[in-house]
Amino acid sequence: MNIKENIIAVEKSARFFTNKPSKNIKRFLIVIHGYAQLASDFIEEFKFLDNENTLIVSPEGLSKFYFRDKIGASWMTKEDRENEIADYINYLNKVVNMIQNEFDLSESENTLLGFSQGVHTAARYFIKSKFSFNNLILCSSDFPKDADFNLLQKKSEYSKIYYLLGDNDSIIKRQNYINSVNLLSENKINFTEIGFSGGHKIDEDSLNNILTK
């Protein structure tokens, strides 16, 4: 049988979560969760940063599924990957536009953070977004090999990039991380490596050190 693939754009509801700061925003963070997490749970991991001058935004992956008797979300799979990437870039652009309409970010330090699977999402959005981020923080993952490194190199000249991995991470193979570090170096990307004691997690001490510099 001859089969033809057809693509159609559809409306889809998506959700994101925020803390409740004042309107006087000095620090703005977008935090991108990992595989099988929910944004409502992930944002709780940043409560140590919560204050009236810090806006934390946690978008949720567009695909939900049952995972180990719970519900989780994912940003993409290798199936129809280009459309899934385009969809979440468009979604994150809309989230940022909504935030800009509600809050004055003119004096804020802007940070984009990706954790685990969210590293790939954050990296691609950092590269493609017209919004300017002061910091890109990549936590506990490898780096997408198909990134636009020319554009990333240009953006790294004006933004700080941090690459974090715990010394006891059982999810991410250290060799994969090392390969990604070499890939970034070969493409002349300015970044800072940060190791910490612990496993596959958000490390509070590392983030505090980055964001209070």
C-alpha positions as CSV (number, residue, x, y, z in Angstrom):
1,M,0.0,0.0,0.0
2,N,1.2,3.5,-0.9
3,I,1.1,5.7,2.2
4,K,1.5,9.5,2.3
5,E,2.3,11.4,5.5
6,N,0.3,14.5,6.0
7,I,1.0,17.3,8.5
8,I,-1.6,19.6,10.0
9,A,-1.2,22.3,12.6
10,V,-3.8,22.2,15.4
11,E,-4.6,24.2,18.5
12,K,-3.4,22.7,21.7
13,S,-3.8,23.8,25.3
14,A,-0.5,23.8,27.3
15,R,0.2,24.9,30.9
16,F,3.0,26.5,32.8
17,F,3.4,27.3,36.4
18,T,4.9,30.3,38.2
19,N,5.5,31.5,41.7
20,K,3.8,34.7,42.9
21,P,6.4,37.5,43.0
22,S,5.8,41.3,43.1
23,K,5.8,43.3,39.9
24,N,9.4,44.5,40.7
25,I,11.3,41.7,39.0
26,K,15.0,41.5,39.5
27,R,15.6,37.9,38.6
28,F,13.6,35.9,35.9
29,L,14.1,32.2,35.5
30,I,12.6,29.7,33.0
31,V,13.1,26.2,34.3
32,I,12.7,23.3,31.8
33,H,11.9,19.9,33.4
34,G,13.3,16.5,32.5
35,Y,11.7,13.4,31.1
36,A,8.5,12.1,32.9
37,Q,8.4,15.0,35.2
38,L,5.5,17.5,35.6
39,A,6.1,21.3,35.7
40,S,4.1,21.6,38.9
41,D,6.5,19.3,40.7
42,F,9.6,20.7,39.1
43,I,9.0,24.3,40.1
44,E,9.0,23.1,43.7
45,E,12.7,22.2,43.4
46,F,13.4,26.0,43.1
47,K,11.6,27.2,46.2
48,F,15.1,28.1,47.7
49,L,15.2,30.9,45.1
50,D,11.6,32.1,45.7
51,N,11.3,35.7,46.9
52,E,9.2,38.7,45.9
53,N,11.8,39.9,43.3
54,T,12.3,36.6,41.6
55,L,9.9,35.2,38.9
56,I,10.2,31.5,38.3
57,V,8.4,30.0,35.3
58,S,8.1,26.3,34.8
59,P,6.6,25.3,31.4
60,E,5.3,21.7,30.9
61,G,6.2,19.4,28.0
62,L,3.4,19.1,25.5
63,S,3.1,15.3,25.7
64,K,1.8,13.6,28.8
65,F,1.8,9.8,29.6
66,Y,1.6,7.3,32.4
67,F,4.9,6.5,33.9
68,R,5.4,4.1,36.8
69,D,1.9,4.6,38.1
70,K,2.3,8.4,37.8
71,I,1.7,10.9,35.1
72,G,4.7,12.6,33.5
73,A,5.4,14.8,30.5
74,S,8.0,14.8,27.7
75,W,9.3,17.4,25.3
76,M,9.9,15.2,22.3
77,T,10.8,11.8,20.9
78,K,12.8,10.9,17.8
79,E,9.5,10.3,15.9
80,D,8.5,13.4,13.9
81,R,11.1,15.2,15.8
82,E,11.4,18.3,13.7
83,N,7.8,19.2,14.1
84,E,7.9,18.5,17.8
85,I,10.9,20.8,18.2
86,A,9.1,23.5,16.2
87,D,6.0,23.1,18.4
88,Y,7.8,23.5,21.7
89,I,9.8,26.5,20.4
90,N,6.6,28.2,19.4
91,Y,5.1,27.2,22.7
92,L,8.0,28.7,24.7
93,N,7.9,31.9,22.7
94,K,4.2,32.3,23.6
95,V,5.0,31.7,27.3
96,V,7.7,34.4,27.2
97,N,5.3,36.8,25.4
98,M,2.6,36.2,28.1
99,I,5.2,36.9,30.8
100,Q,6.4,40.0,29.2
101,N,2.8,41.3,29.0
102,E,2.3,40.8,32.7
103,F,5.7,41.7,34.2
104,D,8.2,44.4,33.6
105,L,11.5,42.5,32.9
106,S,13.5,45.6,31.9
107,E,15.7,45.4,34.9
108,S,15.8,41.6,35.4
109,E,18.6,39.2,35.1
110,N,17.2,36.5,32.8
111,T,18.2,32.8,33.2
112,L,17.1,29.7,31.1
113,L,17.7,26.4,32.9
114,G,17.3,22.9,31.5
115,F,17.5,19.7,33.5
116,S,18.0,16.2,32.0
117,Q,15.9,15.9,28.8
118,G,15.1,19.6,29.3
119,V,18.7,20.4,28.5
120,H,18.1,19.7,24.8
121,T,14.9,21.8,24.9
122,A,16.6,24.7,26.7
123,A,19.6,24.7,24.4
124,R,17.5,24.8,21.3
125,Y,15.3,27.5,22.7
126,F,18.3,29.6,23.8
127,I,19.6,29.4,20.2
128,K,16.4,30.1,18.4
129,S,14.7,32.6,20.8
130,K,14.8,36.3,20.2
131,F,14.5,36.9,23.9
132,S,17.9,37.6,25.5
133,F,19.1,35.5,28.4
134,N,22.0,36.4,30.6
135,N,22.5,32.8,31.7
136,L,22.0,29.4,30.2
137,I,22.3,26.6,32.8
138,L,22.5,23.0,31.6
139,C,22.0,20.4,34.3
140,S,22.7,16.7,34.1
141,S,22.5,15.7,30.4
142,D,24.4,15.5,27.2
143,F,24.2,18.3,24.6
144,P,22.2,18.1,21.3
145,K,24.7,17.3,18.5
146,D,22.5,18.9,15.9
147,A,22.5,22.3,17.5
148,D,23.3,25.4,15.4
149,F,26.8,25.9,16.9
150,N,27.5,29.0,14.8
151,L,24.6,30.8,16.3
152,L,25.3,29.4,19.7
153,Q,28.8,30.7,19.5
154,K,27.6,34.2,18.8
155,K,25.1,34.1,21.6
156,S,27.7,32.7,24.1
157,E,29.7,35.9,23.6
158,Y,26.9,37.9,25.3
159,S,25.5,35.3,27.7
160,K,27.1,33.0,30.3
161,I,26.7,29.2,29.8
162,Y,27.1,26.8,32.6
163,Y,27.3,23.0,32.3
164,L,26.6,21.0,35.5
165,L,26.9,17.4,36.4
166,G,26.9,15.5,39.7
167,D,29.8,13.1,40.5
168,N,27.3,10.3,41.3
169,D,24.8,10.7,38.4
170,S,23.4,7.3,37.6
171,I,21.3,8.5,34.7
172,I,23.8,10.4,32.5
173,K,26.9,8.4,31.6
174,R,30.0,10.5,32.3
175,Q,31.5,9.6,28.9
176,N,28.5,11.1,27.2
177,Y,28.9,14.3,29.3
178,I,32.7,14.4,28.4
179,N,31.8,14.0,24.7
180,S,29.4,16.9,25.0
181,V,32.0,19.1,26.7
182,N,34.5,18.3,23.9
183,L,31.8,19.0,21.3
184,L,31.2,22.5,22.8
185,S,34.9,23.2,23.1
186,E,35.5,22.1,19.5
187,N,32.8,24.5,18.3
188,K,34.4,27.4,20.3
189,I,31.5,27.8,22.7
190,N,32.3,29.8,25.9
191,F,31.1,27.9,28.9
192,T,31.9,27.0,32.4
193,E,32.0,23.4,33.7
194,I,30.6,22.9,37.3
195,G,30.8,19.6,39.1
196,F,29.0,18.9,42.3
197,S,28.7,16.2,44.9
198,G,25.5,14.2,44.3
199,G,23.4,12.5,41.7
200,H,20.8,13.3,39.0
201,K,19.3,16.4,40.6
202,I,19.1,20.2,40.8
203,D,22.0,21.3,43.0
204,E,21.1,24.3,45.2
205,D,24.6,25.3,46.1
206,S,25.7,25.4,42.4
207,L,22.7,27.5,41.4
208,N,23.1,29.9,44.3
209,N,26.8,30.4,43.4
210,I,25.9,31.1,39.7
211,L,23.0,33.4,40.4
212,T,24.6,35.5,43.1
213,K,27.8,36.3,41.2
